[in-house]
Amino acid sequence: MQLFVGLGNPGAKYAGNRHNIGFMALDEIARDHGFAPWRSKFQGQVSEGRLGREKVILLKPETFMNLSGQSVGEAMRFYKLTSDDVVVFHDELDLAPGKCRVKQGGGHAGHNGLRSIHQHISPEYTRVRLGIGHPGHKDRVAGYVLADFAKAEQGWLDDLMRGISDGAAHLAEGDNGKFQNAVALRVNPPRSSGGQKNGANKGPKDNKPKATDGKQTAAKPAAPAQDDQPDTRSAMERLLNKFK
């Protein structure tokens, strides 16, 4: 059994925030994979279902971000899981928007949700780091993560969510590489080999002569016409004609 945790803040006020991208990821998985309706439990919202061969519990803590570890610890103990069975989806300032990286263990890098989880279950859990980009200065971070995604970001955000859902079964089975590949196929799909290069449309061929080495080839002059009539003059007439 796996416990998938999405980090965010509860309530409609925060639903579209960058800080709530973990909630968004779990909502996409639940919707696409036919999970049970959400219900209140463990100081959060819980949904149960299967991803591939694995039973998975989805948990969205409602303690607000800074106390997320309380909810995660309670759920982990109830299901008799260890931190190795926990996967946490969270926003990541140090990754470009739309990037997704899986990491096992490590520090919390100042993320208050991760800091709280560290305190309650130890750092030895899996993180799915979802890139939201950085505002450029640390003083702007709080306002940035608590602001909604801009309209211009909806395209990559939708691709990222779909990719997470596509690869969720691989993640549940511990194949992080296949999970990340599934996300990459949505966010950066391969170009069609049948398409035109550089987006250029080739029109019909024209019948103009092509230049060689940058110069137009000049037409050759026609050879003079040859007189193909037989000469019927006598030798004396030909000789006299030379002196005319």
C-alpha positions as CSV (number, residue, x, y, z in Angstrom):
1,M,0.0,0.0,0.0
2,Q,1.2,3.5,-0.8
3,L,0.2,6.8,0.8
4,F,0.2,9.7,-1.8
5,V,0.1,13.1,-0.1
6,G,-0.6,16.3,-1.9
7,L,0.4,19.6,-0.1
8,G,-1.6,22.7,-0.2
9,N,-3.9,24.9,1.9
10,P,-7.6,24.1,2.3
11,G,-10.5,26.3,1.1
12,A,-11.6,27.9,-2.1
13,K,-9.5,31.0,-1.4
14,Y,-6.3,29.0,-2.0
15,A,-7.5,26.5,-4.5
16,G,-5.7,28.1,-7.5
17,N,-2.5,29.0,-5.7
18,R,0.9,27.8,-6.9
19,H,1.4,26.5,-3.4
20,N,-1.6,24.1,-4.0
21,I,-0.1,22.3,-7.0
22,G,0.1,19.1,-4.8
23,F,-3.6,19.2,-4.2
24,M,-4.2,19.6,-7.9
25,A,-2.0,16.6,-8.7
26,L,-4.0,14.3,-6.4
27,D,-7.3,15.6,-7.7
28,E,-6.2,14.7,-11.3
29,I,-5.2,11.2,-10.2
30,A,-8.4,10.6,-8.3
31,R,-10.5,11.8,-11.2
32,D,-8.7,9.9,-14.0
33,H,-8.3,6.6,-12.1
34,G,-11.8,6.2,-10.6
35,F,-10.9,6.7,-7.0
36,A,-13.6,6.7,-4.3
37,P,-15.2,10.0,-3.3
38,W,-13.2,12.2,-1.0
39,R,-14.1,12.0,2.7
40,S,-12.8,13.7,5.9
41,K,-10.2,11.7,7.9
42,F,-6.8,12.2,9.5
43,Q,-7.3,16.0,9.6
44,G,-7.6,16.0,5.8
45,Q,-9.4,14.7,2.8
46,V,-8.9,11.0,1.9
47,S,-9.7,9.0,-1.2
48,E,-8.9,5.3,-1.9
49,G,-8.3,3.4,-5.1
50,R,-5.8,1.4,-7.1
51,L,-3.0,2.3,-9.4
52,G,-1.8,-0.7,-11.4
53,R,-1.3,-3.5,-8.9
54,E,-1.0,-1.2,-5.9
55,K,-3.7,0.0,-3.5
56,V,-3.1,3.7,-2.9
57,I,-4.5,6.2,-0.3
58,L,-4.7,9.8,-1.5
59,L,-4.4,12.4,1.3
60,K,-4.8,16.2,1.2
61,P,-4.0,17.6,4.7
62,E,-6.4,20.3,5.8
63,T,-4.2,21.5,8.7
64,F,-2.8,24.3,6.5
65,M,0.7,23.9,5.0
66,N,2.8,24.5,8.1
67,L,1.2,21.6,10.0
68,S,0.9,19.1,7.2
69,G,3.0,16.5,9.1
70,Q,0.3,16.0,11.7
71,S,-2.1,14.7,9.1
72,V,0.5,12.6,7.3
73,G,1.8,11.0,10.5
74,E,-1.7,10.1,11.7
75,A,-2.6,8.4,8.4
76,M,0.7,6.6,8.2
77,R,0.3,5.1,11.7
78,F,-3.3,4.1,11.0
79,Y,-2.4,2.1,8.0
80,K,0.8,0.8,9.6
81,L,3.0,2.2,6.9
82,T,6.6,3.4,7.1
83,S,8.0,6.6,5.6
84,D,9.2,4.5,2.6
85,D,5.6,4.0,1.7
86,V,4.9,7.8,1.5
87,V,5.0,9.9,-1.6
88,V,4.6,13.7,-1.2
89,F,3.6,16.0,-4.2
90,H,4.7,19.6,-3.6
91,D,5.6,22.9,-5.3
92,E,9.3,23.5,-6.0
93,L,10.7,27.0,-6.5
94,D,14.1,25.7,-7.6
95,L,12.6,23.9,-10.7
96,A,11.5,25.7,-13.9
97,P,7.7,25.8,-14.4
98,G,6.4,22.4,-15.7
99,K,9.5,20.4,-14.6
100,C,9.0,17.3,-12.5
101,R,11.6,15.5,-10.5
102,V,11.4,12.6,-8.1
103,K,13.7,12.6,-5.1
104,Q,14.2,10.1,-2.2
105,G,14.9,11.7,1.2
106,G,17.0,14.9,1.7
107,G,16.4,18.3,3.2
108,H,13.2,20.4,3.2
109,A,14.9,23.5,1.6
110,G,12.8,25.8,3.6
111,H,9.5,24.4,2.4
112,N,7.2,24.6,5.5
113,G,5.0,21.6,4.5
114,L,8.1,19.4,4.1
115,R,9.6,20.8,7.3
116,S,6.5,19.6,9.2
117,I,6.5,16.2,7.6
118,H,10.2,15.8,8.5
119,Q,9.3,16.4,12.1
120,H,6.5,13.8,12.2
121,I,7.7,10.9,10.0
122,S,11.4,11.5,9.3
123,P,12.9,12.7,6.0
124,E,13.0,9.3,4.4
125,Y,10.0,9.6,2.1
126,T,9.7,10.1,-1.6
127,R,9.1,13.7,-2.9
128,V,7.6,14.5,-6.3
129,R,9.0,18.0,-6.9
130,L,6.7,20.1,-9.2
131,G,8.4,23.1,-10.7
132,I,6.7,26.5,-10.4
133,G,9.7,28.7,-11.0
134,H,11.1,31.4,-8.7
135,P,10.0,35.0,-8.5
136,G,13.6,36.2,-8.6
137,H,14.0,37.4,-5.0
138,K,13.4,35.7,-1.7
139,D,11.3,38.6,-0.4
140,R,8.8,37.9,-3.1
141,V,8.4,34.2,-2.5
142,A,5.5,34.3,0.0
143,G,3.4,36.4,-2.3
144,Y,4.4,34.4,-5.3
145,V,3.4,30.9,-4.0
146,L,0.2,32.2,-2.5
147,A,-0.9,33.8,-5.8
148,D,-2.9,31.9,-8.4
149,F,-1.3,30.5,-11.5
150,A,-1.5,33.0,-14.3
151,K,-3.6,32.4,-17.4
152,A,-0.4,32.1,-19.4
153,E,0.7,29.2,-17.2
154,Q,-2.5,27.1,-17.7
155,G,-1.1,25.3,-20.8
156,W,2.0,23.7,-19.1
157,L,0.1,23.2,-15.9
158,D,-2.6,21.1,-17.6
159,D,0.1,19.1,-19.4
160,L,2.0,18.5,-16.2
161,M,-1.2,17.3,-14.4
162,R,-2.1,14.9,-17.3
163,G,1.5,13.6,-17.3
164,I,1.3,12.9,-13.5
165,S,-1.9,11.0,-14.0
166,D,-0.5,9.0,-17.0
167,G,2.5,7.9,-14.9
168,A,0.8,7.5,-11.5
169,A,0.8,3.7,-11.7
170,H,4.5,3.6,-12.4
171,L,5.1,5.8,-9.4
172,A,3.0,3.6,-7.1
173,E,5.1,0.5,-8.3
174,G,8.3,2.3,-7.6
175,D,9.4,2.9,-11.2
176,N,10.3,6.6,-10.9
177,G,12.0,6.6,-14.3
178,K,8.9,5.5,-16.2
179,F,6.9,8.0,-14.2
180,Q,9.1,10.9,-15.2
181,N,9.1,9.7,-18.8
182,A,5.3,9.8,-18.8
183,V,5.3,13.3,-17.5
184,A,7.9,14.4,-20.1
185,L,5.9,13.0,-22.9
186,R,3.0,15.3,-22.0
187,V,5.1,18.4,-21.2
188,N,7.6,18.0,-24.1
189,P,5.9,15.7,-26.7
190,P,8.2,14.5,-29.5
191,R,7.9,16.2,-32.8
192,S,6.2,14.4,-35.6
193,S,8.8,13.0,-38.1
194,G,6.4,13.7,-41.0
195,G,6.1,17.4,-40.3
196,Q,7.9,20.2,-42.2
197,K,11.1,21.4,-40.7
198,N,11.1,24.8,-39.0
199,G,7.3,24.9,-39.7
200,A,7.9,25.9,-43.4
201,N,5.2,25.1,-45.9
202,K,6.6,24.1,-49.3
203,G,4.6,25.3,-52.2
204,P,4.4,23.8,-55.8
205,K,7.6,23.7,-57.7
206,D,8.2,26.5,-60.2
207,N,9.7,26.0,-63.6
208,K,12.3,28.7,-63.4
209,P,15.9,27.6,-64.1
210,K,18.0,27.1,-61.0
211,A,21.1,29.1,-60.4
212,T,24.5,27.4,-60.1
213,D,26.9,28.6,-57.5
214,G,24.7,31.7,-57.1
215,K,25.0,32.7,-60.8
216,Q,22.4,32.3,-63.5
217,T,23.7,30.1,-66.3
218,A,23.6,31.9,-69.7
219,A,22.0,30.2,-72.6
220,K,24.4,28.9,-75.3
221,P,24.1,30.6,-78.7
222,A,22.6,28.5,-81.4
223,A,25.0,27.0,-84.0
224,P,24.8,28.5,-87.5
225,A,22.5,26.6,-89.8
226,Q,24.2,24.3,-92.3
227,D,23.4,24.4,-96.0
228,D,22.6,20.8,-96.8
229,Q,21.9,21.4,-100.6
230,P,24.5,19.7,-103.0
231,D,26.9,22.0,-104.9
232,T,26.1,21.4,-108.6
233,R,28.6,24.0,-110.0
234,S,31.4,22.9,-112.3
235,A,35.0,23.3,-111.3
236,M,35.4,26.3,-113.6
237,E,32.4,28.0,-112.1
238,R,33.6,27.5,-108.6
239,L,37.0,28.9,-109.6
240,L,35.5,32.0,-111.2
241,N,33.3,32.7,-108.2
242,K,36.4,33.0,-106.0
243,F,37.4,36.2,-108.0
244,K,34.1,37.9,-107.9
